[in-house]
Amino acid sequence: MTAIDFVAFVDELAAISGETIRPFFRSALGVENKSRSGGFDPVTAADRAAEATMRTLIKRTFPEHGVVGEEFGPERPDAEYVWVLDPIDGTKSFICGMPAWGTLIALTRRGEPIYGMMHQPFTREHFSGDGRGARYRGPAGDRALRVRPCAALQDAVLCTTSPLLMAEADRQCFGRVEQAVRLSRYGGDCYAYCVLAAGHVDLVIETELKPYDVLPLIPIIEGAGGVVTTWDNGKPYGGGRIIAAGDKRVHAQAMELLNG
């Protein structure tokens, strides 16, 4: 599989998943709660249909590859190449008719994410990266993505989906960072990481992430010049408590407060 074939194939996955999802958005949509802990973890027919469509195309094109997805679990997860899929990251926004959601697609090789894409089918935007570079394609044109410099935490813009998703102790740690920054905004899901890669915000801090929530975003952020780690400065591949930053200096300052 050449690089050109690979990029074209990811574009095809994004296209077919988007065609599947768009008719469901802002429609009379049934919602199922798949949480077993008393919370609210919604899933819709759009999530399942989009993932099923992508899995079918992957298995037909690359039968030796593995697939790990949010809705249907792992197939051949120990293969050299494994596709990681989250058909709608931000389902809560999706069911509310808000556009802060997207389809996440990653390809890993021996556990390392080598390419990632966030596709927003409603706004028709693509954010993609391979760890060495990252690009945006959409109504605003086609351009390289680049994080912005931010030397001081007091000048930073911080995003998270919601502090209410964090355990109490983690929420207190997050609060120390939030009090130090210039501005904080809630509700971004995967879109927040992409606007960080595009140079519009400086920090994204979250917890309780699954691998499919973060693996597709890592090559985009790193390709744009940013950094993404766990709160203890480890590799973020397994999800959990994640911090992404456009500037290593503000990453270090935020880490001090998170771990203070």
C-alpha beads as a LAMMPS data file, in Angstrom:
LAMMPS data file: protein, C-alpha beads

260 atoms
259 bonds

1 atom types
1 bond types

-500.0 500.0 xlo xhi
-500.0 500.0 ylo yhi
-500.0 500.0 zlo zhi

Masses

1 110.0

Atoms # bond

1 1 1 0.000 0.000 0.000
2 1 1 1.646 3.244 -1.107
3 1 1 1.236 6.541 0.731
4 1 1 -0.913 7.866 -2.112
5 1 1 -3.185 4.818 -2.060
6 1 1 -3.443 5.075 1.699
7 1 1 -4.455 8.748 1.805
8 1 1 -6.981 8.163 -0.963
9 1 1 -8.436 5.222 0.946
10 1 1 -8.886 7.269 4.144
11 1 1 -10.650 9.920 2.061
12 1 1 -12.931 7.171 0.746
13 1 1 -13.695 5.993 4.282
14 1 1 -14.540 9.555 5.271
15 1 1 -16.783 9.990 2.239
16 1 1 -18.821 6.830 2.750
17 1 1 -19.203 7.380 6.489
18 1 1 -20.282 10.971 5.878
19 1 1 -22.880 9.907 3.329
20 1 1 -24.235 7.468 5.913
21 1 1 -24.333 9.959 8.793
22 1 1 -25.629 13.158 7.168
23 1 1 -29.267 12.040 6.686
24 1 1 -29.501 11.306 10.429
25 1 1 -28.205 14.690 11.617
26 1 1 -30.917 17.067 12.862
27 1 1 -33.573 14.448 12.181
28 1 1 -36.054 12.613 14.400
29 1 1 -33.448 10.217 15.721
30 1 1 -33.817 7.409 18.241
31 1 1 -31.176 7.422 20.977
32 1 1 -30.088 4.452 23.091
33 1 1 -28.186 4.788 26.375
34 1 1 -25.402 2.199 26.426
35 1 1 -24.039 3.204 29.834
36 1 1 -24.016 0.478 32.492
37 1 1 -22.956 2.801 35.311
38 1 1 -26.026 5.024 35.586
39 1 1 -24.649 7.810 33.385
40 1 1 -25.663 8.786 29.879
41 1 1 -23.562 7.364 27.030
42 1 1 -25.714 7.741 23.918
43 1 1 -25.499 5.756 20.711
44 1 1 -27.620 6.119 17.584
45 1 1 -28.338 4.250 14.387
46 1 1 -26.010 6.733 12.671
47 1 1 -23.039 5.616 14.827
48 1 1 -23.610 1.953 14.082
49 1 1 -24.399 2.344 10.403
50 1 1 -21.310 4.490 9.754
51 1 1 -18.965 2.115 11.553
52 1 1 -20.460 -0.906 9.795
53 1 1 -19.979 0.773 6.424
54 1 1 -16.333 1.602 7.142
55 1 1 -15.605 -1.881 8.468
56 1 1 -17.048 -3.471 5.337
57 1 1 -14.844 -1.359 3.072
58 1 1 -11.715 -2.002 5.171
59 1 1 -12.239 -5.771 5.248
60 1 1 -12.915 -5.865 1.524
61 1 1 -9.838 -3.772 0.658
62 1 1 -7.353 -4.904 3.329
63 1 1 -8.558 -8.268 4.705
64 1 1 -5.295 -8.785 6.594
65 1 1 -5.750 -5.559 8.608
66 1 1 -7.333 -5.359 12.032
67 1 1 -10.194 -3.064 13.043
68 1 1 -11.016 -1.582 16.446
69 1 1 -14.174 0.513 16.690
70 1 1 -16.324 2.036 19.389
71 1 1 -19.539 0.268 18.434
72 1 1 -18.575 -3.283 17.407
73 1 1 -15.357 -4.095 19.216
74 1 1 -12.035 -5.500 17.971
75 1 1 -11.277 -7.723 14.992
76 1 1 -7.676 -8.888 14.556
77 1 1 -6.375 -6.265 17.037
78 1 1 -2.910 -7.875 16.986
79 1 1 -2.449 -7.390 13.221
80 1 1 0.482 -5.283 12.020
81 1 1 -1.927 -2.652 10.679
82 1 1 -5.053 -1.845 12.664
83 1 1 -7.737 0.705 11.818
84 1 1 -9.219 2.563 14.777
85 1 1 -12.694 4.041 14.248
86 1 1 -15.030 6.315 16.174
87 1 1 -17.929 6.939 13.786
88 1 1 -19.352 9.889 15.752
89 1 1 -17.118 11.394 18.392
90 1 1 -19.361 13.864 20.170
91 1 1 -22.634 11.946 20.012
92 1 1 -24.154 14.192 22.693
93 1 1 -23.606 17.221 20.451
94 1 1 -24.888 15.209 17.480
95 1 1 -28.202 14.350 19.129
96 1 1 -28.635 18.003 20.160
97 1 1 -28.191 19.204 16.561
98 1 1 -24.899 20.937 17.360
99 1 1 -22.006 20.549 14.871
100 1 1 -19.178 19.945 17.388
101 1 1 -18.743 16.268 16.438
102 1 1 -16.841 14.304 13.849
103 1 1 -15.812 10.924 12.475
104 1 1 -12.402 9.773 13.709
105 1 1 -10.270 7.413 11.624
106 1 1 -6.748 6.232 12.455
107 1 1 -4.348 3.677 11.074
108 1 1 -1.855 2.201 13.512
109 1 1 1.178 0.085 12.718
110 1 1 2.427 -2.129 15.538
111 1 1 0.417 -0.001 17.946
112 1 1 1.752 3.379 16.757
113 1 1 -0.683 5.795 15.077
114 1 1 0.763 6.635 11.662
115 1 1 -2.168 8.552 10.152
116 1 1 -5.283 10.191 11.506
117 1 1 -8.298 12.065 10.210
118 1 1 -11.193 13.935 11.736
119 1 1 -13.990 14.372 9.206
120 1 1 -16.961 16.624 9.930
121 1 1 -19.550 15.573 7.337
122 1 1 -22.026 18.391 8.027
123 1 1 -19.499 21.225 7.630
124 1 1 -17.570 19.115 5.079
125 1 1 -14.225 19.644 6.789
126 1 1 -11.235 17.305 6.946
127 1 1 -8.365 17.588 9.442
128 1 1 -5.648 15.027 8.765
129 1 1 -2.050 14.316 9.715
130 1 1 0.738 11.756 9.714
131 1 1 2.845 13.076 12.602
132 1 1 5.178 14.926 10.230
133 1 1 2.616 17.310 8.745
134 1 1 -1.086 18.074 8.978
135 1 1 -3.657 19.605 6.645
136 1 1 -7.094 21.159 6.620
137 1 1 -9.495 20.804 3.694
138 1 1 -12.946 22.334 3.638
139 1 1 -15.017 25.422 2.819
140 1 1 -12.150 27.647 4.000
141 1 1 -9.787 26.090 1.439
142 1 1 -6.891 23.656 1.609
143 1 1 -3.956 24.572 3.816
144 1 1 -1.323 23.237 6.156
145 1 1 -2.224 23.140 9.848
146 1 1 0.098 24.784 12.348
147 1 1 -0.257 25.323 16.072
148 1 1 0.333 28.813 17.436
149 1 1 3.022 29.818 19.940
150 1 1 1.922 30.436 23.516
151 1 1 4.679 30.960 26.060
152 1 1 2.600 31.636 29.168
153 1 1 -0.383 29.856 30.677
154 1 1 -1.978 33.214 31.500
155 1 1 -2.280 33.866 27.754
156 1 1 -3.699 30.463 26.863
157 1 1 -7.160 29.412 25.676
158 1 1 -8.223 26.080 27.206
159 1 1 -10.869 23.632 25.974
160 1 1 -12.507 20.559 27.459
161 1 1 -15.721 18.752 26.646
162 1 1 -17.028 19.150 30.218
163 1 1 -15.424 19.100 33.673
164 1 1 -18.504 17.166 34.817
165 1 1 -17.127 14.147 32.941
166 1 1 -14.099 14.112 35.261
167 1 1 -13.751 12.389 38.605
168 1 1 -13.811 14.841 41.509
169 1 1 -10.057 14.735 42.145
170 1 1 -9.272 15.255 38.460
171 1 1 -11.788 18.106 38.299
172 1 1 -9.926 19.893 41.079
173 1 1 -6.630 19.503 39.199
174 1 1 -8.261 20.778 36.024
175 1 1 -9.671 23.716 37.986
176 1 1 -6.179 24.881 38.915
177 1 1 -5.284 25.130 35.232
178 1 1 -8.614 26.735 34.354
179 1 1 -8.071 29.471 36.934
180 1 1 -4.670 30.252 35.424
181 1 1 -5.624 30.595 31.738
182 1 1 -7.060 33.567 29.872
183 1 1 -10.197 31.778 28.638
184 1 1 -11.793 28.334 28.910
185 1 1 -14.490 26.876 26.665
186 1 1 -16.549 23.678 27.000
187 1 1 -18.145 21.270 24.551
188 1 1 -15.580 20.615 21.843
189 1 1 -15.063 16.826 21.784
190 1 1 -12.758 15.944 18.857
191 1 1 -13.282 19.344 17.246
192 1 1 -11.382 21.053 20.078
193 1 1 -8.219 19.095 19.266
194 1 1 -8.496 20.069 15.611
195 1 1 -8.855 23.790 16.308
196 1 1 -5.789 23.430 18.533
197 1 1 -3.912 21.967 15.543
198 1 1 -5.212 24.875 13.446
199 1 1 -3.776 27.429 15.899
200 1 1 -7.016 28.784 17.377
201 1 1 -6.691 27.439 20.957
202 1 1 -3.718 26.424 23.080
203 1 1 -4.733 23.581 25.410
204 1 1 -7.171 20.671 25.539
205 1 1 -7.392 18.761 28.829
206 1 1 -9.669 15.738 29.305
207 1 1 -10.048 12.470 31.188
208 1 1 -11.698 9.072 30.729
209 1 1 -10.823 8.909 27.021
210 1 1 -10.759 5.606 25.152
211 1 1 -8.044 4.796 22.583
212 1 1 -10.422 5.461 19.680
213 1 1 -11.099 8.944 21.120
214 1 1 -7.465 10.008 20.881
215 1 1 -5.443 7.798 18.493
216 1 1 -6.788 9.471 15.311
217 1 1 -6.011 12.930 16.721
218 1 1 -2.393 12.312 17.725
219 1 1 -0.897 12.411 14.172
220 1 1 -2.891 15.585 13.458
221 1 1 -1.708 17.442 16.557
222 1 1 1.889 16.263 16.289
223 1 1 1.907 16.895 12.542
224 1 1 0.850 20.484 13.230
225 1 1 3.740 20.936 15.684
226 1 1 1.850 20.287 18.920
227 1 1 2.292 17.840 21.755
228 1 1 -0.162 15.347 23.266
229 1 1 0.552 13.210 26.328
230 1 1 -1.099 11.725 29.367
231 1 1 -1.212 13.831 32.529
232 1 1 1.884 11.972 33.782
233 1 1 3.715 12.779 30.515
234 1 1 3.359 9.290 29.080
235 1 1 2.315 8.159 25.628
236 1 1 -1.380 8.868 25.042
237 1 1 -2.147 5.809 22.917
238 1 1 -4.269 4.107 25.564
239 1 1 -6.417 7.156 26.299
240 1 1 -7.223 8.010 29.911
241 1 1 -6.219 11.469 31.182
242 1 1 -5.009 13.467 28.178
243 1 1 -3.437 16.892 27.709
244 1 1 -2.780 18.372 24.260
245 1 1 -0.973 21.660 23.726
246 1 1 0.169 23.746 20.817
247 1 1 3.318 24.936 22.610
248 1 1 5.622 22.799 24.760
249 1 1 6.078 25.687 27.184
250 1 1 2.391 25.956 28.029
251 1 1 2.193 22.152 28.135
252 1 1 4.878 22.099 30.830
253 1 1 3.193 24.846 32.868
254 1 1 -0.192 23.131 32.708
255 1 1 1.387 19.799 33.712
256 1 1 2.829 21.388 36.837
257 1 1 -0.626 22.477 37.966
258 1 1 -2.288 19.198 37.017
259 1 1 0.209 17.283 39.086
260 1 1 0.645 19.871 41.846

Bonds

1 1 1 2
2 1 2 3
3 1 3 4
4 1 4 5
5 1 5 6
6 1 6 7
7 1 7 8
8 1 8 9
9 1 9 10
10 1 10 11
11 1 11 12
12 1 12 13
13 1 13 14
14 1 14 15
15 1 15 16
16 1 16 17
17 1 17 18
18 1 18 19
19 1 19 20
20 1 20 21
21 1 21 22
22 1 22 23
23 1 23 24
24 1 24 25
25 1 25 26
26 1 26 27
27 1 27 28
28 1 28 29
29 1 29 30
30 1 30 31
31 1 31 32
32 1 32 33
33 1 33 34
34 1 34 35
35 1 35 36
36 1 36 37
37 1 37 38
38 1 38 39
39 1 39 40
40 1 40 41
41 1 41 42
42 1 42 43
43 1 43 44
44 1 44 45
45 1 45 46
46 1 46 47
47 1 47 48
48 1 48 49
49 1 49 50
50 1 50 51
51 1 51 52
52 1 52 53
53 1 53 54
54 1 54 55
55 1 55 56
56 1 56 57
57 1 57 58
58 1 58 59
59 1 59 60
60 1 60 61
61 1 61 62
62 1 62 63
63 1 63 64
64 1 64 65
65 1 65 66
66 1 66 67
67 1 67 68
68 1 68 69
69 1 69 70
70 1 70 71
71 1 71 72
72 1 72 73
73 1 73 74
74 1 74 75
75 1 75 76
76 1 76 77
77 1 77 78
78 1 78 79
79 1 79 80
80 1 80 81
81 1 81 82
82 1 82 83
83 1 83 84
84 1 84 85
85 1 85 86
86 1 86 87
87 1 87 88
88 1 88 89
89 1 89 90
90 1 90 91
91 1 91 92
92 1 92 93
93 1 93 94
94 1 94 95
95 1 95 96
96 1 96 97
97 1 97 98
98 1 98 99
99 1 99 100
100 1 100 101
101 1 101 102
102 1 102 103
103 1 103 104
104 1 104 105
105 1 105 106
106 1 106 107
107 1 107 108
108 1 108 109
109 1 109 110
110 1 110 111
111 1 111 112
112 1 112 113
113 1 113 114
114 1 114 115
115 1 115 116
116 1 116 117
117 1 117 118
118 1 118 119
119 1 119 120
120 1 120 121
121 1 121 122
122 1 122 123
123 1 123 124
124 1 124 125
125 1 125 126
126 1 126 127
127 1 127 128
128 1 128 129
129 1 129 130
130 1 130 131
131 1 131 132
132 1 132 133
133 1 133 134
134 1 134 135
135 1 135 136
136 1 136 137
137 1 137 138
138 1 138 139
139 1 139 140
140 1 140 141
141 1 141 142
142 1 142 143
143 1 143 144
144 1 144 145
145 1 145 146
146 1 146 147
147 1 147 148
148 1 148 149
149 1 149 150
150 1 150 151
151 1 151 152
152 1 152 153
153 1 153 154
154 1 154 155
155 1 155 156
156 1 156 157
157 1 157 158
158 1 158 159
159 1 159 160
160 1 160 161
161 1 161 162
162 1 162 163
163 1 163 164
164 1 164 165
165 1 165 166
166 1 166 167
167 1 167 168
168 1 168 169
169 1 169 170
170 1 170 171
171 1 171 172
172 1 172 173
173 1 173 174
174 1 174 175
175 1 175 176
176 1 176 177
177 1 177 178
178 1 178 179
179 1 179 180
180 1 180 181
181 1 181 182
182 1 182 183
183 1 183 184
184 1 184 185
185 1 185 186
186 1 186 187
187 1 187 188
188 1 188 189
189 1 189 190
190 1 190 191
191 1 191 192
192 1 192 193
193 1 193 194
194 1 194 195
195 1 195 196
196 1 196 197
197 1 197 198
198 1 198 199
199 1 199 200
200 1 200 201
201 1 201 202
202 1 202 203
203 1 203 204
204 1 204 205
205 1 205 206
206 1 206 207
207 1 207 208
208 1 208 209
209 1 209 210
210 1 210 211
211 1 211 212
212 1 212 213
213 1 213 214
214 1 214 215
215 1 215 216
216 1 216 217
217 1 217 218
218 1 218 219
219 1 219 220
220 1 220 221
221 1 221 222
222 1 222 223
223 1 223 224
224 1 224 225
225 1 225 226
226 1 226 227
227 1 227 228
228 1 228 229
229 1 229 230
230 1 230 231
231 1 231 232
232 1 232 233
233 1 233 234
234 1 234 235
235 1 235 236
236 1 236 237
237 1 237 238
238 1 238 239
239 1 239 240
240 1 240 241
241 1 241 242
242 1 242 243
243 1 243 244
244 1 244 245
245 1 245 246
246 1 246 247
247 1 247 248
248 1 248 249
249 1 249 250
250 1 250 251
251 1 251 252
252 1 252 253
253 1 253 254
254 1 254 255
255 1 255 256
256 1 256 257
257 1 257 258
258 1 258 259
259 1 259 260
